Amino acid sequence: MLNVQIMNKTLKVYWTKLTGDTATYSMENRAFNFISVVTFFTLFFLFIFDVFIQQWNMCLVIAGLIIVQSFLYYNSIYKRKYKKEIIVFAIVSYIAVVTNFFNNSGAIGPTIFLFFLTLQFLLTVSPSRYNPIWLLCHIILATALLGIEYFNPELIPDTYTSRFDRFFDVATTFIACIVIVYLITTYLKRYYNNERRISQERNAEILKQNVQIIDQNAELERLNNEKNKMFSIISHDLRSPVDSIMGYLEILSNNIVNNEEKKMIETELLGQIKYTSDLLQNLLYWSKSQMKGVNVKLVPLKVIDIIEDTRNFKLAGAAKKEIKLSYSIDKEIEVIADKDMLMIVLRNLVVNAIKFTPVGGEIAIKVIKDKDNAVISINDNGIGIPEEKKKELFTLKSQSTYGTNQEKGIGLGLVLCKEFTEYQNGKIWFDSVEGKGSTFYVSLPLSKL
């Protein structure tokens, strides 16, 4: 089996050398080379056969044709000149057919078969615009030769010495023509299938590239929108508190306020600094998350520990508004999560709950098991979310709003919550009724350790 494969590979290499490779030669050039090789072997076979039946005149004609065909093939394979060679090939073919007709018994010989073969050759190697010309030439030439034989039969001698010679000559020529037509058709079909495959692969690659370009354009548009939103946040949400802090510091430095006013300004200044700190922290994490190669460290974590850290971090904000915080948490529940990301998600959700809950309100934090997940819920009895804002709540299109005590929104909080939850293979969603409050849910995979 291996020897057969090696032989096939070797034959393919030699055949490529004879007809030309696809990278160097055009399809028409290779087709002409192919026809030239086939013609050369056909003429060689006919020469041997005519020697065998002692058709010496045809032997001389075929020898001359072999020389001419060798010259045409040389120009095509080495000089890549084949267009003029096609015309020469056609003229030589017609001369050969006419000579064979007069020297090989006319219509009772094999010449008629050669007409079909030469037409097949010319249609294969010529540009399609010349095909009607070759067809017309063949019809005119064949009709003229048959007419000459009909009206002047003495011009066409019967050169066969026996009935067997004629039968053998016609049969072998017919078989040779059939085999050559088969080879040409197979070659063309194989070439067509190969070109179609290449075309399909090219089209598939172009389609793939188009899809990639569309995806890249969509991604660039998304990044551009996020960039614009980020600049808007930086220019507005960050500039406003910085300007306020600057104004408060100028008032304090001028000593133009009494102690009561000074205490009030210090309280406002602390609030602005806390807001600015939260905004900068979210901007930092969000910017980092947009960069390639976000490092997510998923490890088993006890939810109670993360919530305790969050409660200690935001307890002062809740106490200021006299908000009651309640907890219902199974201390043994562990999830697979990134500690920093989960803390940022829960901090932002608790900050939002405090922000939109009125003075004296309630916030309830619960953790329950739901099949293979732990669901963390943060419920408040605040002002709720208007219907028109729900669809864009987790996107950069969502506009920051003021809380029940005119607390300024951070802008990026819920965007971070969604992205960081999904980085941890989790889900986030909410239920809200305007005027009654909201509940945000975070679902994360349970630890199976």
PLY file of the C-alpha trace (Angstrom):
ply
format ascii 1.0
element vertex 449
property float x
property float y
property float z
element edge 448
property int vertex1
property int vertex2
end_header
0.00 0.00 0.00
2.84 2.34 0.90
4.60 1.61 -2.40
1.41 2.48 -4.32
1.13 5.78 -2.46
4.77 6.61 -3.19
4.27 5.73 -6.86
1.15 7.90 -7.09
2.94 10.78 -5.45
5.90 10.41 -7.81
3.65 10.28 -10.86
1.81 13.37 -9.65
5.11 15.24 -9.28
6.24 14.29 -12.81
2.82 15.10 -14.27
2.92 18.54 -12.63
6.34 19.11 -14.18
4.95 18.16 -17.60
1.81 20.32 -17.45
2.91 23.13 -15.07
1.97 24.03 -11.52
-0.98 26.22 -10.55
1.20 28.91 -8.96
3.27 29.56 -12.12
0.95 28.79 -15.02
-2.53 30.03 -15.84
-5.40 27.62 -16.37
-5.29 28.10 -20.20
-1.51 27.64 -20.20
-1.76 24.39 -18.23
-4.61 23.18 -20.42
-2.48 23.76 -23.54
0.43 21.92 -21.92
-1.89 19.06 -21.05
-3.26 18.87 -24.61
0.28 19.06 -25.99
1.42 16.12 -23.87
-1.67 14.08 -24.82
-1.21 15.00 -28.50
2.46 14.04 -28.40
1.74 10.57 -26.98
-1.18 10.13 -29.39
1.00 10.99 -32.38
3.71 8.68 -31.13
1.17 5.87 -30.84
-0.17 6.57 -34.34
3.37 6.63 -35.72
4.08 3.15 -34.30
0.74 1.91 -35.58
1.28 3.27 -39.12
4.69 1.63 -39.18
2.97 -1.62 -38.22
0.42 -1.37 -41.10
3.07 0.10 -43.45
1.39 3.48 -44.01
4.71 5.17 -44.84
3.22 8.45 -46.09
1.35 8.89 -42.80
4.51 8.01 -40.90
6.25 10.99 -42.50
3.29 13.27 -41.81
3.07 12.17 -38.16
6.84 12.58 -37.69
6.53 16.15 -38.92
3.59 16.74 -36.57
5.59 15.39 -33.62
8.37 17.89 -34.37
5.91 20.81 -34.67
4.04 19.76 -31.50
7.32 19.47 -29.59
8.20 23.04 -30.61
4.79 24.35 -29.51
5.06 22.54 -26.20
8.55 23.94 -25.60
7.31 27.51 -26.11
4.39 26.93 -23.79
6.13 25.15 -20.91
9.40 27.09 -20.88
8.50 30.48 -22.37
4.85 30.45 -21.27
3.76 31.45 -24.77
0.60 29.62 -25.68
-1.85 32.07 -27.31
-0.14 32.16 -30.73
0.73 28.50 -30.31
-3.00 27.73 -30.17
-3.43 29.23 -33.67
-0.43 27.26 -34.95
-1.80 24.13 -33.29
-5.15 24.63 -35.05
-3.53 25.15 -38.47
-1.26 22.12 -38.05
-4.25 20.04 -36.86
-6.25 20.98 -39.95
-3.31 20.16 -42.23
-2.87 16.80 -40.48
-6.57 15.95 -40.74
-6.74 16.88 -44.44
-3.56 14.91 -45.17
-4.86 11.92 -43.27
-8.17 12.14 -45.14
-6.52 11.99 -48.58
-3.90 9.40 -47.60
-5.95 7.16 -45.35
-9.02 6.15 -47.37
-11.18 9.23 -46.80
-14.57 8.74 -45.16
-14.09 4.98 -44.70
-10.95 5.64 -42.65
-10.64 7.08 -39.12
-10.36 10.75 -40.16
-13.89 11.67 -39.06
-12.99 10.66 -35.50
-9.98 12.98 -35.64
-12.29 15.91 -36.41
-14.06 15.39 -33.10
-10.76 15.02 -31.28
-9.19 18.21 -32.71
-12.38 20.15 -31.94
-12.23 18.88 -28.36
-8.59 20.00 -28.12
-9.27 23.50 -29.46
-12.37 24.05 -27.33
-10.36 23.07 -24.27
-7.34 25.35 -24.77
-8.88 28.36 -26.55
-10.64 31.35 -24.98
-14.40 30.85 -25.13
-14.87 33.71 -27.62
-13.02 31.65 -30.26
-15.14 28.51 -29.80
-17.76 29.44 -32.46
-14.93 30.03 -34.97
-13.42 26.58 -34.38
-16.85 24.96 -34.62
-17.59 26.69 -37.93
-14.15 25.81 -39.33
-14.64 22.14 -38.49
-18.09 22.03 -40.08
-16.88 23.76 -43.26
-13.71 21.65 -43.56
-15.45 18.31 -42.90
-18.26 19.17 -45.32
-15.76 20.19 -47.99
-13.73 16.98 -47.66
-16.83 14.78 -47.79
-18.05 16.74 -50.81
-14.73 16.25 -52.61
-14.86 12.52 -51.97
-18.48 12.31 -53.11
-17.99 14.20 -56.39
-14.40 13.10 -57.07
-13.91 9.66 -55.49
-10.82 9.01 -57.61
-8.94 11.62 -55.54
-9.32 9.48 -52.42
-7.64 6.12 -52.91
-8.39 3.14 -50.68
-5.05 2.54 -48.96
-6.04 -0.52 -46.93
-4.62 -3.82 -48.21
-7.20 -5.86 -46.31
-10.50 -5.60 -44.56
-8.74 -6.36 -41.26
-6.36 -3.41 -41.69
-9.28 -1.02 -42.10
-11.18 -2.50 -39.17
-8.11 -2.41 -36.93
-7.22 1.19 -37.94
-10.75 2.52 -37.35
-11.20 0.62 -34.09
-7.89 1.67 -32.58
-8.36 5.28 -33.64
-11.86 5.31 -32.16
-10.63 3.81 -28.87
-7.74 6.29 -28.76
-10.14 9.21 -29.34
-12.52 7.98 -26.65
-9.68 7.57 -24.14
-8.27 11.02 -24.94
-11.71 12.67 -24.63
-12.12 10.90 -21.29
-8.73 12.14 -20.08
-9.47 15.72 -21.17
-12.92 15.68 -19.57
-11.56 14.19 -16.35
-8.78 16.78 -16.25
-11.21 19.65 -16.79
-13.69 18.30 -14.24
-10.95 17.85 -11.67
-9.72 21.37 -12.34
-13.25 22.75 -12.10
-13.91 20.94 -8.80
-10.58 22.14 -7.42
-11.29 25.74 -8.47
-14.79 25.51 -7.00
-13.38 24.18 -3.73
-10.81 26.97 -3.63
-13.54 29.50 -4.44
-15.78 28.13 -1.69
-12.92 28.20 0.81
-12.08 31.74 -0.27
-15.73 32.80 0.04
-15.96 31.13 3.44
-12.79 32.94 4.53
-14.15 36.25 3.22
-17.45 35.62 5.02
-15.54 34.79 8.19
-13.47 37.96 7.82
-16.65 39.98 7.22
-18.18 38.55 10.39
-14.97 39.36 12.27
-15.00 42.90 10.86
-18.64 43.34 11.87
-17.86 42.02 15.35
-14.80 44.26 15.58
-16.82 47.27 14.45
-19.49 46.47 17.03
-16.81 46.06 19.69
-15.13 49.32 18.66
-18.49 51.10 18.77
-19.14 49.67 22.21
-15.70 50.69 23.45
-16.13 54.14 21.93
-19.48 54.57 23.68
-17.96 53.39 26.94
-15.04 55.76 26.45
-17.43 58.66 25.88
-19.43 57.66 28.93
-16.26 57.40 30.99
-15.12 60.86 29.88
-18.57 62.18 30.73
-18.33 60.68 34.20
-14.83 62.03 34.70
-15.70 65.49 33.39
-19.00 65.84 35.25
-19.32 63.42 38.16
-15.71 63.80 39.22
-15.29 67.50 38.48
-18.39 68.49 40.47
-17.25 67.11 43.84
-13.70 68.36 43.28
-15.07 71.85 42.63
-17.23 71.57 45.75
-14.27 70.43 47.86
-12.22 73.35 46.53
-15.02 75.78 47.38
-15.43 74.42 50.91
-11.68 74.62 51.52
-11.58 78.23 50.29
-14.39 79.17 52.68
-12.64 77.46 55.60
-9.30 79.07 54.74
-10.83 82.56 54.79
-12.20 82.12 58.33
-15.50 83.76 57.40
-17.77 81.15 59.01
-18.80 80.49 62.59
-18.42 77.18 64.40
-21.86 75.87 63.48
-21.36 76.67 59.80
-17.85 75.23 59.96
-19.19 71.96 61.35
-21.81 71.79 58.60
-19.19 72.48 55.91
-16.90 69.81 57.35
-19.77 67.29 57.23
-20.50 68.18 53.59
-16.81 68.07 52.79
-16.55 64.57 54.27
-19.50 63.45 52.18
-17.97 64.83 49.00
-14.65 63.13 49.76
-16.38 59.78 50.40
-18.33 60.13 47.17
-15.16 61.01 45.24
-13.34 58.06 46.81
-16.12 55.67 45.80
-16.19 57.09 42.29
-12.42 56.81 41.85
-12.46 53.25 43.17
-15.19 52.22 40.74
-13.45 54.00 37.87
-10.26 52.16 38.72
-11.90 48.72 38.83
-14.02 49.36 35.74
-11.03 50.59 33.71
-9.07 47.55 34.79
-11.93 45.24 33.81
-11.97 46.71 30.27
-8.35 45.78 29.70
-7.44 42.41 28.19
-6.45 39.69 30.57
-8.75 40.34 33.55
-7.37 38.22 36.38
-10.23 36.37 38.08
-9.22 34.23 41.06
-12.10 31.87 41.76
-11.77 30.24 45.16
-14.19 28.88 47.79
-15.44 31.76 49.97
-17.85 31.97 52.87
-20.52 34.51 51.97
-20.92 35.60 55.60
-17.30 36.85 55.66
-17.74 39.04 52.57
-21.03 40.47 53.87
-19.45 41.24 57.25
-16.73 43.26 55.51
-19.36 45.09 53.46
-21.48 45.83 56.52
-18.54 47.30 58.42
-17.61 49.37 55.38
-21.05 50.97 54.94
-22.49 50.88 58.44
-21.91 54.61 58.97
-23.92 55.51 55.86
-26.89 53.48 57.08
-26.65 54.85 60.62
-26.69 58.42 59.33
-30.11 57.80 57.72
-31.27 55.64 60.65
-31.74 52.69 58.31
-32.27 49.30 59.91
-30.09 46.54 58.46
-31.20 42.93 58.91
-29.38 39.75 57.91
-30.50 36.19 57.24
-27.43 34.21 56.25
-26.41 30.57 56.59
-22.89 30.80 57.96
-21.87 27.57 56.22
-22.75 28.64 52.67
-19.65 28.78 50.47
-19.47 29.97 46.89
-16.84 29.84 44.15
-15.97 33.50 43.61
-13.27 36.15 43.44
-13.05 37.82 46.84
-12.31 41.36 45.61
-14.88 41.25 42.83
-17.63 39.88 45.08
-16.89 42.52 47.68
-17.14 45.29 45.07
-20.47 43.89 43.82
-21.99 43.68 47.29
-20.62 47.10 48.36
-22.16 48.78 45.33
-25.51 47.07 45.82
-25.58 48.02 49.52
-24.56 51.61 48.69
-27.42 51.81 46.19
-29.88 50.39 48.71
-28.81 52.95 51.35
-28.86 55.74 48.80
-32.45 55.14 47.68
-33.91 54.15 51.05
-35.51 56.99 53.03
-34.59 57.93 56.58
-35.86 55.24 58.97
-36.17 52.66 56.20
-35.15 49.01 56.17
-32.64 46.94 54.19
-32.67 43.15 54.37
-29.73 41.00 53.18
-30.41 37.30 52.71
-28.47 34.32 51.38
-30.21 31.09 50.38
-29.32 27.94 48.48
-30.99 27.33 45.13
-29.95 23.93 43.71
-26.23 24.34 42.78
-26.16 28.09 43.44
-26.23 30.52 46.32
-28.56 33.50 45.82
-27.70 36.71 47.64
-30.60 39.20 47.83
-30.48 42.82 48.98
-33.97 44.22 49.58
-34.90 47.80 50.44
-38.18 49.64 50.94
-36.96 52.70 49.11
-38.25 54.68 46.14
-37.92 51.85 43.59
-36.90 52.10 39.94
-39.03 53.82 37.26
-40.19 51.48 34.48
-38.42 53.46 31.74
-35.04 53.07 33.48
-35.15 49.31 34.06
-33.93 48.22 30.61
-30.76 50.29 30.76
-29.99 49.79 34.43
-26.90 47.59 33.91
-25.51 49.62 31.00
-23.49 52.81 30.63
-26.58 54.42 29.12
-28.11 54.54 32.58
-27.89 58.02 34.10
-26.84 58.48 37.72
-29.57 59.90 39.96
-29.79 61.50 43.40
-30.79 59.51 46.48
-33.44 60.23 49.06
-31.05 62.63 50.86
-29.74 64.07 47.60
-26.76 61.67 47.59
-25.02 61.84 44.22
-24.85 58.65 42.14
-21.53 57.09 41.21
-22.59 56.14 37.65
-20.58 52.95 37.22
-21.77 50.90 40.19
-24.32 48.61 38.54
-22.21 48.25 35.39
-19.40 46.90 37.58
-21.83 44.64 39.42
-23.01 43.02 36.19
-19.54 42.60 34.67
-17.91 41.31 37.84
-20.78 38.89 38.55
-20.50 37.42 35.05
-16.70 37.14 35.41
-17.45 34.85 38.38
-19.85 32.68 36.34
-22.80 34.20 38.13
-25.99 36.07 37.32
-27.49 39.33 38.55
-31.06 40.59 38.25
-33.60 42.68 40.15
-37.26 43.20 40.99
-38.54 46.69 41.64
-41.81 48.49 42.10
-41.68 52.27 41.94
-42.56 53.78 45.30
-42.25 50.46 47.18
-38.61 49.43 46.85
-36.21 47.12 45.04
-34.56 43.73 45.45
-31.28 42.90 43.74
-30.21 39.26 43.38
-26.73 37.82 42.80
-26.47 34.10 42.02
-23.10 32.34 42.29
-22.06 28.67 42.05
-21.86 26.82 45.35
-18.56 25.36 46.43
-18.58 21.57 46.19
-15.59 21.07 48.47
0 1
1 2
2 3
3 4
4 5
5 6
6 7
7 8
8 9
9 10
10 11
11 12
12 13
13 14
14 15
15 16
16 17
17 18
18 19
19 20
20 21
21 22
22 23
23 24
24 25
25 26
26 27
27 28
28 29
29 30
30 31
31 32
32 33
33 34
34 35
35 36
36 37
37 38
38 39
39 40
40 41
41 42
42 43
43 44
44 45
45 46
46 47
47 48
48 49
49 50
50 51
51 52
52 53
53 54
54 55
55 56
56 57
57 58
58 59
59 60
60 61
61 62
62 63
63 64
64 65
65 66
66 67
67 68
68 69
69 70
70 71
71 72
72 73
73 74
74 75
75 76
76 77
77 78
78 79
79 80
80 81
81 82
82 83
83 84
84 85
85 86
86 87
87 88
88 89
89 90
90 91
91 92
92 93
93 94
94 95
95 96
96 97
97 98
98 99
99 100
100 101
101 102
102 103
103 104
104 105
105 106
106 107
107 108
108 109
109 110
110 111
111 112
112 113
113 114
114 115
115 116
116 117
117 118
118 119
119 120
120 121
121 122
122 123
123 124
124 125
125 126
126 127
127 128
128 129
129 130
130 131
131 132
132 133
133 134
134 135
135 136
136 137
137 138
138 139
139 140
140 141
141 142
142 143
143 144
144 145
145 146
146 147
147 148
148 149
149 150
150 151
151 152
152 153
153 154
154 155
155 156
156 157
157 158
158 159
159 160
160 161
161 162
162 163
163 164
164 165
165 166
166 167
167 168
168 169
169 170
170 171
171 172
172 173
173 174
174 175
175 176
176 177
177 178
178 179
179 180
180 181
181 182
182 183
183 184
184 185
185 186
186 187
187 188
188 189
189 190
190 191
191 192
192 193
193 194
194 195
195 196
196 197
197 198
198 199
199 200
200 201
201 202
202 203
203 204
204 205
205 206
206 207
207 208
208 209
209 210
210 211
211 212
212 213
213 214
214 215
215 216
216 217
217 218
218 219
219 220
220 221
221 222
222 223
223 224
224 225
225 226
226 227
227 228
228 229
229 230
230 231
231 232
232 233
233 234
234 235
235 236
236 237
237 238
238 239
239 240
240 241
241 242
242 243
243 244
244 245
245 246
246 247
247 248
248 249
249 250
250 251
251 252
252 253
253 254
254 255
255 256
256 257
257 258
258 259
259 260
260 261
261 262
262 263
263 264
264 265
265 266
266 267
267 268
268 269
269 270
270 271
271 272
272 273
273 274
274 275
275 276
276 277
277 278
278 279
279 280
280 281
281 282
282 283
283 284
284 285
285 286
286 287
287 288
288 289
289 290
290 291
291 292
292 293
293 294
294 295
295 296
296 297
297 298
298 299
299 300
300 301
301 302
302 303
303 304
304 305
305 306
306 307
307 308
308 309
309 310
310 311
311 312
312 313
313 314
314 315
315 316
316 317
317 318
318 319
319 320
320 321
321 322
322 323
323 324
324 325
325 326
326 327
327 328
328 329
329 330
330 331
331 332
332 333
333 334
334 335
335 336
336 337
337 338
338 339
339 340
340 341
341 342
342 343
343 344
344 345
345 346
346 347
347 348
348 349
349 350
350 351
351 352
352 353
353 354
354 355
355 356
356 357
357 358
358 359
359 360
360 361
361 362
362 363
363 364
364 365
365 366
366 367
367 368
368 369
369 370
370 371
371 372
372 373
373 374
374 375
375 376
376 377
377 378
378 379
379 380
380 381
381 382
382 383
383 384
384 385
385 386
386 387
387 388
388 389
389 390
390 391
391 392
392 393
393 394
394 395
395 396
396 397
397 398
398 399
399 400
400 401
401 402
402 403
403 404
404 405
405 406
406 407
407 408
408 409
409 410
410 411
411 412
412 413
413 414
414 415
415 416
416 417
417 418
418 419
419 420
420 421
421 422
422 423
423 424
424 425
425 426
426 427
427 428
428 429
429 430
430 431
431 432
432 433
433 434
434 435
435 436
436 437
437 438
438 439
439 440
440 441
441 442
442 443
443 444
444 445
445 446
446 447
447 448
